[in-house]
Amino acid sequence: GVLILAAAWWRQRHPAQGGGMDLLELSWKLALIIGLLQCVAMWPGTSRSLMTIVGGLLVGLSVRAAVEYSFLLGVLTLTAATAKKAVWKVHGLDAGYDVWFGGTKLMWETYGPLPLIVGIVAAMVAAAMAVKWLVSYLQSHGLALFGWYRIVLGVVLGGLVAAGVFNS
């Protein structure tokens, strides 16, 4: 939360000219900086996509470009993870699980192809709507709300753990 607030504060003090860079203007050096900032997401509870957006804004991307970059990296990451799982299944490295891509075979056999296709299309439409809303929200409100949310949630959960309500 503190890092997000610091990024929001920095962005306010250093506004990008013309709203920031477009995705096509991103150099490999700036992409590397964003990638290094993604390492913060190894901290438990930290969002990889949010760190990508924060990193994009810090290197001068426009809000739209930072969110699009995060979305594109997410698609790439999920595709790679799915491909890895498929390769492991083909080569018998999946500890004997009889699944395609995390349960797709069972869903296919139980429900048939139509519900799966409808689900994929619905997920694509929902993702596009969510990205559009997020871009609009961030352009008008910035990142600070997300930072404060994380800080408040951390304090509340820390208090509950300290009070013995939850085991850490």
N, C-alpha and C positions, 0 to 999 in steps of 0.2 A: 504494500500500500504506500509506503514511504517513497519507494522508487517511482511509482506511478505519479504521485504528487510532485516529486522532483522533476519528472519529465514534463508534466503539465505546466509547472512553474517556468521551466526552461523554455518551453515552447511559447509561452506568453511573452517572455522577455526577448525571444529571438524569432519573431514571426517570419515564416518563409515568404520570400518575395513571390508575388503572383499566386499565392496559395500553396506553393511547394512544387517539388519535382513530380513529373509524370513517371510512371513505372519504366517507360522506355529510356529514361535518362539515368537510371540507376546503374552505377558502375560496379564492377566486381569488388572493388575495395569497400564501397559502402555496403554492398550485400554481405561481405565478410563481417563487417561491424555488426550488422543486424544479426547474423548467425552467432557471433560471440555473445551478444545480448540474450539470445535464446538459451544460452547455457544457464542463465538465471532460472529458467523454468525447471531445471533439475531439482531446485529447492521444492520440497513437498508443498503442494497446494498452489503452486504458481503456474499460470496458464501460458503455454507455449505461444498460443495465438496472440494473447495480449502482449507478451514480450516482443513478438514480431511487430505488432502495431507500434508499441513504444519505441522500439529500435528504428523503425521506418520514419517516425516523426522526428526522432533525434538526428537522423542523418539528412533530414530535409525533404522527405517525401510529403506530398499532400496527404490529407486525411484519407481521401478516396484511394490513392495509390497504396498507402500503408495497409488499409483494410483489404484491398484486393490482393496485395502481396501475401498477407497472412493467409487469406483464403486459398490462394494458389499453392502455397507451401503446405497447407493442411491437406489439400487434395493429393499432392505428390506424396506426402508422408503416409497417408492412409492407403494409397495405392501400393506403395512399396511394402507396407506391413501386410497387406492382403496378398501380394505376390509372394512374399516370404513364406507366409502360412501355406499358400498353395504348393510352393516348391517343397516345403517340409512334408506336406501330405503325400505328394507324389513319391518322395524318396523315403517315406516311412519314418520320418524324424519327429512325428507329432505325438509320440507316446501312445499310439494306438487309437486315437480318437477317430471315429468314423464320421467325419464332417467334411463338407466343402465350405471353405471360407467362414468358419465359425457357426455352423448350424444351417447353412443354406440348403443342404441336401435334405434335411428333415423337413424344413418349411416347404421345399419344392414337392416332396412326396406327400405331405399332408394337405397342402392347400392348392397346389398346381401353380402354373406360371403367372396367371393373371393377377392375383393379389400381390405377388412380388413385383411385377412390373408397375402396378398402380402405386405401390409403396415407394419404389425408386423414383418415379415421377413426382409423387407428393413430396418426397425428401428434397428433390432438386428445386422444386418451386418454393418450399419453405426455406431452404438455404438461401436462395436468391432474394427472397423477401427479407430475411434476417440481415443479410449483408447490406441491402439497400437501407433498411431502417438504421443499422449501426452506423453506416457512413453519414446519414442525415443527422443522427443524434450527436455523433462526435464532432461534426462540422459546426453544430450550433452550441453544444455544451462542453466539449472537451473531455479529457480523461479524468478530471479531478473526482467526480462522483464515484468512479470505480476504485480509486485510491482510498477515499474515505470509507467506502463500503468494506474493503478488505481490512482496514484498520479496526473499524467497529466490530466486524465479525470476529477478527482475531482476539480482541479484548473480551468479547462476550464468551467465546469458546474457551479462551484461557481461564476466565473466571469460573466457568462451569467445570473445567478439569480440576482447577485448584480447589473448588468446593466439593469435589468427589462425585459430582453428578455423572461425569464420564470418566472412564479410565483412559489415560494417555497411551 
